[in-house]
Amino acid sequence: MMKILTWNKCDKVELIETAIKENVFSVSPLVLSEFIYVLSKLNIDKTLVENAISLYKPFVKHPLEASLVFDAYELCRDLELCKNINDAVHLRFAEKHCTKIVTFDKDFNKFKDSTNIVIEVLETIKKKRGGKRGSSKR
């Protein structure tokens, strides 16, 4: 079984490297689609987008079947969470192909009681504002 991982900060690189070494790193087609959308919205150079897609392509190991989308809709409908449809699709994909979801998206907590899969929501690193490193006010 695979784990779905989402990446945010470099201190989480070890988590991803371990998953790759253990051959449990998986990216759903929906994750790749959302990634491409964000890169496009940010007007990232086409060559960089192509390189990024090439990097993640080997980890897209399973198709996204229509039945998963319909199952996700039923879950969202029952929980009145249709604004979180993509999260539900990720969840249904993970239930079929993975053992765990590791994400920074706190919205996944809304689904914890509706699944048997492990959902681990990581804390994001917040940037400190103002002041110099190591300085303190007295």
N, CA, C and O atoms as CSV, one atom per row, in Angstrom:
chain,resi,resn,atom,element,x,y,z
A,1,MET,N,N,0.835,-1.188,0.000
A,1,MET,CA,C,0.000,0.000,0.000
A,1,MET,C,C,0.876,1.247,0.000
A,1,MET,O,O,2.014,1.221,0.470
A,2,MET,N,N,0.340,2.323,-0.525
A,2,MET,CA,C,1.077,3.568,-0.662
A,2,MET,C,C,0.604,4.584,0.373
A,2,MET,O,O,-0.444,4.419,0.997
A,3,LYS,N,N,1.399,5.632,0.537
A,3,LYS,CA,C,1.021,6.775,1.357
A,3,LYS,C,C,0.907,7.968,0.429
A,3,LYS,O,O,1.724,8.129,-0.478
A,4,ILE,N,N,-0.095,8.805,0.644
A,4,ILE,CA,C,-0.162,10.064,-0.085
A,4,ILE,C,C,0.501,11.092,0.805
A,4,ILE,O,O,0.137,11.236,1.972
A,5,LEU,N,N,1.461,11.799,0.269
A,5,LEU,CA,C,2.169,12.822,1.019
A,5,LEU,C,C,2.056,14.138,0.287
A,5,LEU,O,O,2.137,14.180,-0.940
A,6,THR,N,N,1.873,15.195,1.020
A,6,THR,CA,C,1.948,16.519,0.419
A,6,THR,C,C,3.127,17.219,1.040
A,6,THR,O,O,3.377,17.060,2.235
A,7,TRP,N,N,3.860,17.991,0.262
A,7,TRP,CA,C,5.112,18.590,0.692
A,7,TRP,C,C,4.947,20.079,0.864
A,7,TRP,O,O,4.270,20.731,0.069
A,8,ASN,N,N,5.558,20.618,1.889
A,8,ASN,CA,C,5.461,22.042,2.127
A,8,ASN,C,C,6.825,22.645,2.446
A,8,ASN,O,O,7.285,23.499,1.687
A,9,LYS,N,N,7.481,22.258,3.499
A,9,LYS,CA,C,8.730,22.877,3.957
A,9,LYS,C,C,9.869,21.875,3.925
A,9,LYS,O,O,9.657,20.666,4.018
A,10,CYS,N,N,11.087,22.399,3.790
A,10,CYS,CA,C,12.252,21.536,3.622
A,10,CYS,C,C,12.517,20.643,4.826
A,10,CYS,O,O,13.194,19.625,4.679
A,11,ASP,N,N,12.012,20.980,6.016
A,11,ASP,CA,C,12.241,20.100,7.165
A,11,ASP,C,C,11.455,18.804,7.049
A,11,ASP,O,O,11.652,17.892,7.852
A,12,LYS,N,N,10.579,18.707,6.076
A,12,LYS,CA,C,9.795,17.495,5.850
A,12,LYS,C,C,10.404,16.629,4.752
A,12,LYS,O,O,9.846,15.589,4.403
A,13,VAL,N,N,11.539,17.046,4.209
A,13,VAL,CA,C,12.190,16.303,3.132
A,13,VAL,C,C,12.498,14.872,3.574
A,13,VAL,O,O,12.332,13.935,2.794
A,14,GLU,N,N,12.938,14.702,4.801
A,14,GLU,CA,C,13.271,13.369,5.297
A,14,GLU,C,C,12.061,12.434,5.226
A,14,GLU,O,O,12.207,11.260,4.888
A,15,LEU,N,N,10.888,12.940,5.536
A,15,LEU,CA,C,9.661,12.149,5.462
A,15,LEU,C,C,9.445,11.643,4.039
A,15,LEU,O,O,9.121,10.474,3.829
A,16,ILE,N,N,9.624,12.522,3.077
A,16,ILE,CA,C,9.427,12.146,1.675
A,16,ILE,C,C,10.524,11.186,1.219
A,16,ILE,O,O,10.246,10.183,0.561
A,17,GLU,N,N,11.768,11.499,1.571
A,17,GLU,CA,C,12.874,10.623,1.164
A,17,GLU,C,C,12.674,9.202,1.689
A,17,GLU,O,O,12.926,8.232,0.974
A,18,THR,N,N,12.226,9.082,2.921
A,18,THR,CA,C,11.978,7.760,3.507
A,18,THR,C,C,10.873,7.041,2.750
A,18,THR,O,O,10.995,5.853,2.449
A,19,ALA,N,N,9.806,7.747,2.443
A,19,ALA,CA,C,8.697,7.130,1.703
A,19,ALA,C,C,9.143,6.672,0.321
A,19,ALA,O,O,8.721,5.615,-0.149
A,20,ILE,N,N,9.992,7.460,-0.333
A,20,ILE,CA,C,10.501,7.064,-1.647
A,20,ILE,C,C,11.387,5.831,-1.524
A,20,ILE,O,O,11.250,4.888,-2.302
A,21,LYS,N,N,12.302,5.832,-0.544
A,21,LYS,CA,C,13.199,4.690,-0.347
A,21,LYS,C,C,12.410,3.419,-0.036
A,21,LYS,O,O,12.783,2.332,-0.478
A,22,GLU,N,N,11.331,3.551,0.715
A,22,GLU,CA,C,10.517,2.386,1.077
A,22,GLU,C,C,9.485,2.049,-0.003
A,22,GLU,O,O,8.686,1.127,0.158
A,23,ASN,N,N,9.512,2.803,-1.101
A,23,ASN,CA,C,8.586,2.604,-2.227
A,23,ASN,C,C,7.117,2.718,-1.810
A,23,ASN,O,O,6.269,1.962,-2.284
A,24,VAL,N,N,6.827,3.666,-0.923
A,24,VAL,CA,C,5.442,3.891,-0.488
A,24,VAL,C,C,4.960,5.313,-0.805
A,24,VAL,O,O,3.884,5.718,-0.364
A,25,PHE,N,N,5.753,6.060,-1.562
A,25,PHE,CA,C,5.366,7.420,-1.941
A,25,PHE,C,C,4.472,7.349,-3.168
A,25,PHE,O,O,4.840,6.737,-4.171
A,26,SER,N,N,3.313,7.965,-3.097
A,26,SER,CA,C,2.360,7.946,-4.205
A,26,SER,C,C,1.720,9.321,-4.346
A,26,SER,O,O,1.429,10.001,-3.362
A,27,VAL,N,N,1.514,9.702,-5.589
A,27,VAL,CA,C,0.848,10.965,-5.901
A,27,VAL,C,C,-0.384,10.623,-6.730
A,27,VAL,O,O,-0.277,9.929,-7.741
A,28,SER,N,N,-1.536,11.097,-6.317
A,28,SER,CA,C,-2.739,10.833,-7.101
A,28,SER,C,C,-2.750,11.752,-8.325
A,28,SER,O,O,-2.135,12.818,-8.304
A,29,PRO,N,N,-3.440,11.347,-9.383
A,29,PRO,CA,C,-3.562,12.224,-10.545
A,29,PRO,C,C,-4.176,13.584,-10.176
A,29,PRO,O,O,-3.852,14.600,-10.791
A,30,LEU,N,N,-5.055,13.598,-9.179
A,30,LEU,CA,C,-5.661,14.858,-8.752
A,30,LEU,C,C,-4.625,15.783,-8.127
A,30,LEU,O,O,-4.663,16.991,-8.358
A,31,VAL,N,N,-3.701,15.238,-7.342
A,31,VAL,CA,C,-2.633,16.053,-6.762
A,31,VAL,C,C,-1.803,16.681,-7.871
A,31,VAL,O,O,-1.488,17.870,-7.824
A,32,LEU,N,N,-1.450,15.873,-8.874
A,32,LEU,CA,C,-0.653,16.394,-9.980
A,32,LEU,C,C,-1.429,17.479,-10.735
A,32,LEU,O,O,-0.854,18.493,-11.130
A,33,SER,N,N,-2.701,17.271,-10.928
A,33,SER,CA,C,-3.542,18.264,-11.596
A,33,SER,C,C,-3.583,19.578,-10.817
A,33,SER,O,O,-3.441,20.653,-11.401
A,34,GLU,N,N,-3.778,19.492,-9.501
A,34,GLU,CA,C,-3.799,20.698,-8.666
A,34,GLU,C,C,-2.443,21.405,-8.682
A,34,GLU,O,O,-2.381,22.635,-8.685
A,35,PHE,N,N,-1.366,20.632,-8.692
A,35,PHE,CA,C,-0.011,21.170,-8.749
A,35,PHE,C,C,0.202,21.951,-10.045
A,35,PHE,O,O,0.726,23.065,-10.028
A,36,ILE,N,N,-0.206,21.361,-11.162
A,36,ILE,CA,C,-0.087,22.030,-12.465
A,36,ILE,C,C,-0.900,23.313,-12.479
A,36,ILE,O,O,-0.441,24.332,-12.994
A,37,TYR,N,N,-2.098,23.275,-11.921
A,37,TYR,CA,C,-2.954,24.462,-11.856
A,37,TYR,C,C,-2.254,25.593,-11.098
A,37,TYR,O,O,-2.232,26.731,-11.565
A,38,VAL,N,N,-1.687,25.284,-9.938
A,38,VAL,CA,C,-1.015,26.307,-9.126
A,38,VAL,C,C,0.189,26.880,-9.868
A,38,VAL,O,O,0.386,28.095,-9.881
A,39,LEU,N,N,0.990,26.024,-10.481
A,39,LEU,CA,C,2.142,26.506,-11.234
A,39,LEU,C,C,1.710,27.426,-12.369
A,39,LEU,O,O,2.367,28.426,-12.657
A,40,SER,N,N,0.611,27.081,-13.001
A,40,SER,CA,C,0.079,27.915,-14.085
A,40,SER,C,C,-0.404,29.263,-13.560
A,40,SER,O,O,-0.116,30.303,-14.153
A,41,LYS,N,N,-1.134,29.246,-12.456
A,41,LYS,CA,C,-1.623,30.498,-11.854
A,41,LYS,C,C,-0.469,31.410,-11.452
A,41,LYS,O,O,-0.602,32.633,-11.477
A,42,LEU,N,N,0.664,30.813,-11.081
A,42,LEU,CA,C,1.845,31.581,-10.678
A,42,LEU,C,C,2.721,31.976,-11.868
A,42,LEU,O,O,3.779,32.583,-11.701
A,43,ASN,N,N,2.265,31.622,-13.070
A,43,ASN,CA,C,3.004,31.927,-14.308
A,43,ASN,C,C,4.433,31.391,-14.282
A,43,ASN,O,O,5.372,32.070,-14.698
A,44,ILE,N,N,4.583,30.171,-13.792
A,44,ILE,CA,C,5.887,29.524,-13.755
A,44,ILE,C,C,6.295,29.155,-15.187
A,44,ILE,O,O,5.466,28.722,-15.987
A,45,ASP,N,N,7.563,29.332,-15.488
A,45,ASP,CA,C,8.100,29.039,-16.810
A,45,ASP,C,C,7.752,27.609,-17.235
A,45,ASP,O,O,7.818,26.677,-16.433
A,46,LYS,N,N,7.380,27.452,-18.516
A,46,LYS,CA,C,6.967,26.148,-19.042
A,46,LYS,C,C,8.016,25.058,-18.842
A,46,LYS,O,O,7.673,23.913,-18.547
A,47,THR,N,N,9.276,25.405,-19.000
A,47,THR,CA,C,10.339,24.420,-18.827
A,47,THR,C,C,10.374,23.911,-17.388
A,47,THR,O,O,10.562,22.717,-17.154
A,48,LEU,N,N,10.193,24.814,-16.427
A,48,LEU,CA,C,10.180,24.397,-15.019
A,48,LEU,C,C,8.974,23.512,-14.720
A,48,LEU,O,O,9.072,22.556,-13.951
A,49,VAL,N,N,7.840,23.836,-15.333
A,49,VAL,CA,C,6.636,23.019,-15.149
A,49,VAL,C,C,6.877,21.620,-15.705
A,49,VAL,O,O,6.555,20.624,-15.057
A,50,GLU,N,N,7.443,21.551,-16.907
A,50,GLU,CA,C,7.744,20.251,-17.518
A,50,GLU,C,C,8.686,19.433,-16.636
A,50,GLU,O,O,8.490,18.231,-16.456
A,51,ASN,N,N,9.709,20.092,-16.086
A,51,ASN,CA,C,10.653,19.403,-15.203
A,51,ASN,C,C,9.961,18.885,-13.946
A,51,ASN,O,O,10.228,17.771,-13.495
A,52,ALA,N,N,9.075,19.697,-13.387
A,52,ALA,CA,C,8.347,19.286,-12.177
A,52,ALA,C,C,7.442,18.091,-12.465
A,52,ALA,O,O,7.372,17.147,-11.677
A,53,ILE,N,N,6.756,18.144,-13.596
A,53,ILE,CA,C,5.873,17.030,-13.963
A,53,ILE,C,C,6.696,15.758,-14.152
A,53,ILE,O,O,6.295,14.685,-13.702
A,54,SER,N,N,7.843,15.878,-14.815
A,54,SER,CA,C,8.718,14.718,-15.017
A,54,SER,C,C,9.198,14.141,-13.691
A,54,SER,O,O,9.341,12.927,-13.549
A,55,LEU,N,N,9.444,15.014,-12.727
A,55,LEU,CA,C,9.892,14.568,-11.407
A,55,LEU,C,C,8.818,13.737,-10.701
A,55,LEU,O,O,9.122,12.697,-10.116
A,56,TYR,N,N,7.570,14.190,-10.755
A,56,TYR,CA,C,6.496,13.517,-10.023
A,56,TYR,C,C,5.814,12.393,-10.801
A,56,TYR,O,O,5.152,11.542,-10.207
A,57,LYS,N,N,5.972,12.386,-12.117
A,57,LYS,CA,C,5.278,11.399,-12.949
A,57,LYS,C,C,5.471,9.954,-12.490
A,57,LYS,O,O,4.498,9.200,-12.477
A,58,PRO,N,N,6.688,9.528,-12.112
A,58,PRO,CA,C,6.852,8.125,-11.678
A,58,PRO,C,C,6.049,7.757,-10.428
A,58,PRO,O,O,5.834,6.576,-10.153
A,59,PHE,N,N,5.612,8.753,-9.681
A,59,PHE,CA,C,4.894,8.482,-8.437
A,59,PHE,C,C,3.375,8.481,-8.626
A,59,PHE,O,O,2.630,8.198,-7.688
A,60,VAL,N,N,2.921,8.797,-9.838
A,60,VAL,CA,C,1.495,8.696,-10.162
A,60,VAL,C,C,1.297,7.262,-10.654
A,60,VAL,O,O,1.455,6.962,-11.838
A,61,LYS,N,N,0.949,6.391,-9.713
A,61,LYS,CA,C,0.952,4.948,-9.975
A,61,LYS,C,C,-0.429,4.361,-10.227
A,61,LYS,O,O,-0.539,3.223,-10.683
A,62,HIS,N,N,-1.477,5.109,-9.941
A,62,HIS,CA,C,-2.833,4.581,-10.062
A,62,HIS,C,C,-3.731,5.610,-10.729
A,62,HIS,O,O,-3.559,6.809,-10.509
A,63,PRO,N,N,-4.687,5.165,-11.541
A,63,PRO,CA,C,-5.621,6.103,-12.177
A,63,PRO,C,C,-6.662,6.599,-11.173
A,63,PRO,O,O,-6.868,5.999,-10.117
A,64,LEU,N,N,-7.293,7.678,-11.519
A,64,LEU,CA,C,-8.394,8.214,-10.716
A,64,LEU,C,C,-9.692,7.796,-11.404
A,64,LEU,O,O,-10.095,8.389,-12.404
A,65,GLU,N,N,-10.329,6.786,-10.866
A,65,GLU,CA,C,-11.542,6.254,-11.473
A,65,GLU,C,C,-12.749,7.136,-11.146
A,65,GLU,O,O,-12.820,7.764,-10.089
A,66,ALA,N,N,-13.676,7.161,-12.069
A,66,ALA,CA,C,-14.909,7.944,-11.877
A,66,ALA,C,C,-15.658,7.483,-10.637
A,66,ALA,O,O,-16.268,8.297,-9.944
A,67,SER,N,N,-15.620,6.193,-10.350
A,67,SER,CA,C,-16.347,5.674,-9.176
A,67,SER,C,C,-15.837,6.311,-7.885
A,67,SER,O,O,-16.612,6.507,-6.949
A,68,LEU,N,N,-14.539,6.638,-7.821
A,68,LEU,CA,C,-13.999,7.299,-6.625
A,68,LEU,C,C,-14.581,8.698,-6.469
A,68,LEU,O,O,-14.855,9.147,-5.356
A,69,VAL,N,N,-14.766,9.380,-7.592
A,69,VAL,CA,C,-15.344,10.726,-7.549
A,69,VAL,C,C,-16.791,10.662,-7.068
A,69,VAL,O,O,-17.216,11.485,-6.258
A,70,PHE,N,N,-17.551,9.681,-7.569
A,70,PHE,CA,C,-18.938,9.540,-7.130
A,70,PHE,C,C,-19.021,9.146,-5.656
A,70,PHE,O,O,-19.886,9.635,-4.929
A,71,ASP,N,N,-18.124,8.265,-5.217
A,71,ASP,CA,C,-18.074,7.898,-3.796
A,71,ASP,C,C,-17.717,9.111,-2.937
A,71,ASP,O,O,-18.266,9.301,-1.851
A,72,ALA,N,N,-16.788,9.928,-3.439
A,72,ALA,CA,C,-16.394,11.144,-2.717
A,72,ALA,C,C,-17.571,12.103,-2.614
A,72,ALA,O,O,-17.788,12.726,-1.575
A,73,TYR,N,N,-18.324,12.216,-3.697
A,73,TYR,CA,C,-19.505,13.086,-3.655
A,73,TYR,C,C,-20.498,12.602,-2.607
A,73,TYR,O,O,-21.030,13.405,-1.840
A,74,GLU,N,N,-20.751,11.309,-2.567
A,74,GLU,CA,C,-21.692,10.774,-1.578
A,74,GLU,C,C,-21.225,11.074,-0.160
A,74,GLU,O,O,-22.032,11.423,0.702
A,75,LEU,N,N,-19.934,10.940,0.081
A,75,LEU,CA,C,-19.377,11.268,1.400
A,75,LEU,C,C,-19.599,12.742,1.712
A,75,LEU,O,O,-20.070,13.088,2.795
A,76,CYS,N,N,-19.264,13.595,0.776
A,76,CYS,CA,C,-19.433,15.048,0.984
A,76,CYS,C,C,-20.894,15.413,1.200
A,76,CYS,O,O,-21.226,16.219,2.069
A,77,ARG,N,N,-21.752,14.813,0.404
A,77,ARG,CA,C,-23.180,15.078,0.535
A,77,ARG,C,C,-23.666,14.683,1.924
A,77,ARG,O,O,-24.379,15.444,2.577
A,78,ASP,N,N,-23.277,13.486,2.374
A,78,ASP,CA,C,-23.727,12.994,3.676
A,78,ASP,C,C,-23.191,13.839,4.827
A,78,ASP,O,O,-23.868,14.020,5.838
A,79,LEU,N,N,-21.970,14.357,4.669
A,79,LEU,CA,C,-21.353,15.171,5.722
A,79,LEU,C,C,-21.587,16.666,5.525
A,79,LEU,O,O,-21.159,17.484,6.339
A,80,GLU,N,N,-22.271,17.014,4.434
A,80,GLU,CA,C,-22.504,18.414,4.061
A,80,GLU,C,C,-21.174,19.170,3.955
A,80,GLU,O,O,-21.004,20.256,4.508
A,81,LEU,N,N,-20.236,18.549,3.220
A,81,LEU,CA,C,-18.898,19.119,3.041
A,81,LEU,C,C,-18.507,19.188,1.564
A,81,LEU,O,O,-17.341,18.984,1.228
A,82,CYS,N,N,-19.456,19.468,0.689
A,82,CYS,CA,C,-19.153,19.452,-0.740
A,82,CYS,C,C,-18.150,20.527,-1.157
A,82,CYS,O,O,-17.582,20.445,-2.245
A,83,LYS,N,N,-17.925,21.528,-0.315
A,83,LYS,CA,C,-16.867,22.504,-0.619
A,83,LYS,C,C,-15.494,21.849,-0.486
A,83,LYS,O,O,-14.495,22.410,-0.936
A,84,ASN,N,N,-15.440,20.674,0.123
A,84,ASN,CA,C,-14.195,19.929,0.297
A,84,ASN,C,C,-14.157,18.693,-0.607
A,84,ASN,O,O,-13.562,17.679,-0.243
A,85,ILE,N,N,-14.784,18.772,-1.776
A,85,ILE,CA,C,-14.880,17.612,-2.658
A,85,ILE,C,C,-13.507,17.068,-3.040
A,85,ILE,O,O,-13.319,15.852,-3.069
A,86,ASN,N,N,-12.543,17.940,-3.333
A,86,ASN,CA,C,-11.225,17.422,-3.715
A,86,ASN,C,C,-10.570,16.661,-2.573
A,86,ASN,O,O,-9.904,15.652,-2.807
A,87,ASP,N,N,-10.746,17.123,-1.351
A,87,ASP,CA,C,-10.217,16.382,-0.201
A,87,ASP,C,C,-10.877,15.011,-0.102
A,87,ASP,O,O,-10.219,14.016,0.203
A,88,ALA,N,N,-12.161,14.969,-0.359
A,88,ALA,CA,C,-12.876,13.688,-0.317
A,88,ALA,C,C,-12.391,12.758,-1.429
A,88,ALA,O,O,-12.294,11.549,-1.224
A,89,VAL,N,N,-12.087,13.312,-2.603
A,89,VAL,CA,C,-11.545,12.494,-3.689
A,89,VAL,C,C,-10.171,11.951,-3.283
A,89,VAL,O,O,-9.876,10.773,-3.490
A,90,HIS,N,N,-9.333,12.820,-2.702
A,90,HIS,CA,C,-8.032,12.358,-2.210
A,90,HIS,C,C,-8.216,11.225,-1.199
A,90,HIS,O,O,-7.493,10.229,-1.233
A,91,LEU,N,N,-9.185,11.384,-0.307
A,91,LEU,CA,C,-9.444,10.376,0.721
A,91,LEU,C,C,-9.867,9.047,0.101
A,91,LEU,O,O,-9.331,7.996,0.452
A,92,ARG,N,N,-10.819,9.094,-0.813
A,92,ARG,CA,C,-11.289,7.853,-1.449
A,92,ARG,C,C,-10.159,7.185,-2.248
A,92,ARG,O,O,-10.048,5.959,-2.265
A,93,PHE,N,N,-9.331,7.992,-2.903
A,93,PHE,CA,C,-8.171,7.458,-3.617
A,93,PHE,C,C,-7.233,6.760,-2.639
A,93,PHE,O,O,-6.772,5.647,-2.894
A,94,ALA,N,N,-6.956,7.417,-1.528
A,94,ALA,CA,C,-6.051,6.848,-0.519
A,94,ALA,C,C,-6.625,5.573,0.083
A,94,ALA,O,O,-5.890,4.616,0.326
A,95,GLU,N,N,-7.932,5.552,0.327
A,95,GLU,CA,C,-8.555,4.346,0.887
A,95,GLU,C,C,-8.361,3.136,-0.031
A,95,GLU,O,O,-8.248,2.001,0.432
A,96,LYS,N,N,-8.324,3.399,-1.327
A,96,LYS,CA,C,-8.179,2.314,-2.284
A,96,LYS,C,C,-6.715,1.902,-2.488
A,96,LYS,O,O,-6.422,0.723,-2.687
A,97,HIS,N,N,-5.800,2.875,-2.440
A,97,HIS,CA,C,-4.424,2.605,-2.854
A,97,HIS,C,C,-3.374,2.796,-1.759
A,97,HIS,O,O,-2.204,2.483,-1.980
A,98,CYS,N,N,-3.751,3.287,-0.615
A,98,CYS,CA,C,-2.760,3.682,0.385
A,98,CYS,C,C,-3.131,3.175,1.777
A,98,CYS,O,O,-4.182,2.568,1.984
A,99,THR,N,N,-2.233,3.444,2.720
A,99,THR,CA,C,-2.511,3.110,4.113
A,99,THR,C,C,-2.590,4.362,4.974
A,99,THR,O,O,-3.068,4.315,6.108
A,100,LYS,N,N,-2.116,5.487,4.427
A,100,LYS,CA,C,-2.020,6.701,5.238
A,100,LYS,C,C,-1.973,7.929,4.337
A,100,LYS,O,O,-1.407,7.889,3.245
A,101,ILE,N,N,-2.568,9.010,4.802
A,101,ILE,CA,C,-2.427,10.317,4.157
A,101,ILE,C,C,-1.638,11.192,5.115
A,101,ILE,O,O,-1.966,11.281,6.298
A,102,VAL,N,N,-0.596,11.837,4.604
A,102,VAL,CA,C,0.171,12.816,5.366
A,102,VAL,C,C,0.015,14.134,4.627
A,102,VAL,O,O,0.354,14.226,3.447
A,103,THR,N,N,-0.490,15.150,5.303
A,103,THR,CA,C,-0.831,16.404,4.642
A,103,THR,C,C,-0.663,17.578,5.599
A,103,THR,O,O,-0.574,17.401,6.813
A,104,PHE,N,N,-0.623,18.765,5.038
A,104,PHE,CA,C,-0.653,19.988,5.834
A,104,PHE,C,C,-2.076,20.554,5.889
A,104,PHE,O,O,-2.326,21.515,6.616
A,105,ASP,N,N,-2.993,19.980,5.145
A,105,ASP,CA,C,-4.359,20.494,4.998
A,105,ASP,C,C,-5.220,20.054,6.186
A,105,ASP,O,O,-5.591,18.886,6.300
A,106,LYS,N,N,-5.528,21.002,7.059
A,106,LYS,CA,C,-6.308,20.712,8.263
A,106,LYS,C,C,-7.747,20.309,7.960
A,106,LYS,O,O,-8.416,19.726,8.814
A,107,ASP,N,N,-8.232,20.610,6.759
A,107,ASP,CA,C,-9.591,20.219,6.396
A,107,ASP,C,C,-9.776,18.702,6.410
A,107,ASP,O,O,-10.903,18.223,6.535
A,108,PHE,N,N,-8.687,17.940,6.283
A,108,PHE,CA,C,-8.808,16.489,6.324
A,108,PHE,C,C,-9.298,16.000,7.678
A,108,PHE,O,O,-9.831,14.895,7.777
A,109,ASN,N,N,-9.129,16.799,8.719
A,109,ASN,CA,C,-9.644,16.416,10.043
A,109,ASN,C,C,-11.154,16.216,10.014
A,109,ASN,O,O,-11.692,15.448,10.813
A,110,LYS,N,N,-11.839,16.895,9.107
A,110,LYS,CA,C,-13.297,16.769,8.998
A,110,LYS,C,C,-13.728,15.366,8.583
A,110,LYS,O,O,-14.880,14.982,8.784
A,111,PHE,N,N,-12.798,14.599,8.002
A,111,PHE,CA,C,-13.125,13.278,7.482
A,111,PHE,C,C,-12.634,12.134,8.371
A,111,PHE,O,O,-12.895,10.969,8.070
A,112,LYS,N,N,-11.933,12.443,9.451
A,112,LYS,CA,C,-11.322,11.403,10.276
A,112,LYS,C,C,-12.323,10.384,10.809
A,112,LYS,O,O,-11.998,9.202,10.920
A,113,ASP,N,N,-13.526,10.823,11.138
A,113,ASP,CA,C,-14.520,9.900,11.683
A,113,ASP,C,C,-15.250,9.106,10.602
A,113,ASP,O,O,-16.084,8.255,10.911
A,114,SER,N,N,-14.934,9.385,9.331
A,114,SER,CA,C,-15.629,8.740,8.215
A,114,SER,C,C,-14.736,7.783,7.433
A,114,SER,O,O,-15.082,7.366,6.328
A,115,THR,N,N,-13.593,7.440,8.004
A,115,THR,CA,C,-12.654,6.571,7.293
A,115,THR,C,C,-11.860,5.726,8.273
A,115,THR,O,O,-11.751,6.052,9.455
A,116,ASN,N,N,-11.316,4.649,7.767
A,116,ASN,CA,C,-10.423,3.809,8.572
A,116,ASN,C,C,-8.968,4.104,8.271
A,116,ASN,O,O,-8.085,3.607,8.970
A,117,ILE,N,N,-8.698,4.897,7.252
A,117,ILE,CA,C,-7.329,5.209,6.871
A,117,ILE,C,C,-6.737,6.215,7.861
A,117,ILE,O,O,-7.456,7.053,8.406
A,118,VAL,N,N,-5.439,6.130,8.086
A,118,VAL,CA,C,-4.765,7.061,8.989
A,118,VAL,C,C,-4.596,8.394,8.262
A,118,VAL,O,O,-4.097,8.447,7.138
A,119,ILE,N,N,-5.015,9.457,8.919
A,119,ILE,CA,C,-4.831,10.814,8.394
A,119,ILE,C,C,-3.929,11.544,9.376
A,119,ILE,O,O,-4.287,11.751,10.535
A,120,GLU,N,N,-2.755,11.929,8.894
A,120,GLU,CA,C,-1.807,12.676,9.726
A,120,GLU,C,C,-1.696,14.098,9.172
A,120,GLU,O,O,-1.232,14.302,8.050
A,121,VAL,N,N,-2.119,15.059,9.959
A,121,VAL,CA,C,-2.053,16.462,9.563
A,121,VAL,C,C,-0.824,17.072,10.229
A,121,VAL,O,O,-0.745,17.160,11.455
A,122,LEU,N,N,0.125,17.488,9.410
A,122,LEU,CA,C,1.367,18.068,9.901
A,122,LEU,C,C,1.182,19.549,10.214
A,122,LEU,O,O,0.339,20.226,9.625
A,123,GLU,N,N,1.973,20.022,11.135
A,123,GLU,CA,C,1.965,21.446,11.462
A,123,GLU,C,C,2.839,22.186,10.457
A,123,GLU,O,O,3.915,21.710,10.097
A,124,THR,N,N,2.384,23.330,10.010
A,124,THR,CA,C,3.199,24.150,9.120
A,124,THR,C,C,4.150,24.984,9.968
A,124,THR,O,O,3.888,25.257,11.139
A,125,ILE,N,N,5.234,25.372,9.365
A,125,ILE,CA,C,6.210,26.214,10.041
A,125,ILE,C,C,5.811,27.656,9.795
A,125,ILE,O,O,5.702,28.097,8.651
A,126,LYS,N,N,5.596,28.374,10.862
A,126,LYS,CA,C,5.194,29.770,10.742
A,126,LYS,C,C,6.433,30.645,10.784
A,126,LYS,O,O,7.310,30.467,11.630
A,127,LYS,N,N,6.493,31.591,9.860
A,127,LYS,CA,C,7.610,32.525,9.826
A,127,LYS,C,C,7.435,33.554,10.926
A,127,LYS,O,O,6.334,34.045,11.172
A,128,LYS,N,N,8.544,33.871,11.583
A,128,LYS,CA,C,8.510,34.907,12.605
A,128,LYS,C,C,8.542,36.260,11.915
A,128,LYS,O,O,9.247,36.449,10.924
A,129,ARG,N,N,7.787,37.175,12.438
A,129,ARG,CA,C,7.735,38.512,11.858
A,129,ARG,C,C,8.504,39.485,12.711
A,129,ARG,O,O,8.455,39.437,13.940
A,130,GLY,N,N,9.221,40.376,12.038
A,130,GLY,CA,C,9.917,41.457,12.720
A,130,GLY,C,C,11.112,40.992,13.524
A,130,GLY,O,O,11.244,39.815,13.859
A,131,GLY,N,N,11.971,41.934,13.824
A,131,GLY,CA,C,13.137,41.651,14.673
A,131,GLY,C,C,14.184,40.821,13.967
A,131,GLY,O,O,13.934,40.220,12.922
A,132,LYS,N,N,15.363,40.800,14.563
A,132,LYS,CA,C,16.461,40.007,14.033
A,132,LYS,C,C,16.507,38.678,14.755
A,132,LYS,O,O,16.026,38.548,15.881
A,133,ARG,N,N,17.089,37.698,14.095
A,133,ARG,CA,C,17.244,36.383,14.718
A,133,ARG,C,C,18.075,36.493,15.968
A,133,ARG,O,O,19.108,37.162,15.971
A,134,GLY,N,N,17.653,35.861,17.007
A,134,GLY,CA,C,18.413,35.807,18.230
A,134,GLY,C,C,18.320,37.065,19.082
A,134,GLY,O,O,18.873,37.097,20.182
A,135,SER,N,N,17.642,38.095,18.609
A,135,SER,CA,C,17.527,39.321,19.408
A,135,SER,C,C,16.335,39.203,20.334
A,135,SER,O,O,15.376,38.488,20.045
A,136,SER,N,N,16.404,39.907,21.441
A,136,SER,CA,C,15.277,39.901,22.357
A,136,SER,C,C,15.056,41.329,22.864
A,136,SER,O,O,15.983,42.131,22.970
A,137,LYS,N,N,13.802,41.604,23.167
A,137,LYS,CA,C,13.458,42.921,23.721
A,137,LYS,C,C,13.540,42.846,25.227
A,137,LYS,O,O,13.137,41.856,25.837
A,138,ARG,N,N,14.066,43.905,25.825
A,138,ARG,CA,C,14.147,43.939,27.295
A,138,ARG,C,C,13.360,45.078,27.825
A,138,ARG,O,O,13.303,45.277,29.038
